[in-house]
Amino acid sequence: MTGRTLPARDGLTICFAHPAYRMGERFARRQTGLRHFVVRTPAELEARIGEADVLVVSRLWHDELIRSAPRLAFIQSISAGTDQYGRDALREA
């Protein structure tokens, strides 16, 4: 998603989205001061995607989330493939 820019550090929010990985806990230990939250289910991601500027995700993404993600500027896929990401849909957003 190149059309959106990341906010300043004090306004940035990262969403860690995976059913099992404990990325949020590990990130918190780094004491970066960056806001972040963790979701573990598709329903949780759908409910909170609008809060995220950065999404670190595997297995929970579907392109319908784009409509609910006005702030999202960067997606970091932590999976082996990227077939689930509709590049045309992301470009349009």
N, C-alpha and C positions, 0 to 999 in steps of 0.2 A: 504494500500500500504506500506508494510514494507521494501521493497528493496531500497527505497530512503530515504535519511536522510534530515532533515530540515537544511537549511543554518543558518549561524549565524544571530543573531537578526537584524543586520544592512543590511542584504541581503534578509530578509524574506518578502514575499508579500502574503497578505490574500485577497481572493475574497469572497465577500458576494453575494450570488445569490438567489434571491427570487423576485417574481413579486410584492409583496406588503410590506413585512416587511422592516423596516427602520433600519436594523442592522448596516449598515455603519455609519449612523449618530450617533447612540448611541456609537459605538466603537470610533469614532473620539472624542467624548466628554471626553473620558477617557485619552486622550493625551498620548498614549503609545509611540508614535514616530515610530510605525510600519507602513510600507506602506500597504495600502489597497485600494480596489476599489469595486464598486457595479455594478452588472448587474441585469437587470430585465426581460430580454427576452432570449429565447433559442439562438437566433441569436447573441445577445451580449455576452453570455457565450461562444458560439462557437468561436467568434472572439478574445476573451481575455483569454481563459483558459490557454494558453501557458505561460502567465505571472505569474500564481499562484503557490505558494508552498503549500498553505492551501486553501481548498475550504469549505465554510460554505454554505450549499445548501439544498433546498427543492423544489421539483416539476420540476426543470429544468435539472436534470441530465439524461443523457443517455450514455450507454457504448461506443458509437462511439467517445465520447469526449476524451477517453483515448489516442487515436492516436495523438491528438493535445496538450497533456499535459505532456511534457517531464520533467517539474519541479515538478509536483504535487506529494507531499509526504504524505498528510493527507487530508482525507475527513471527515468533521463533518456533519452528516445528522441531520437536524432539523425537520425531519418529523417523523410520528409515525411508519412508516415501513421502511424496507430496501430492499424490493423486487426488486426495480429498479436498484440496484447495483449488477452487475454481478461479484460475488466474484472470479470466475475462471479468468475472463478477468482482473480484478484488480490484482490478484496474478501474472499473467503472465507479467503485465507491471512492 
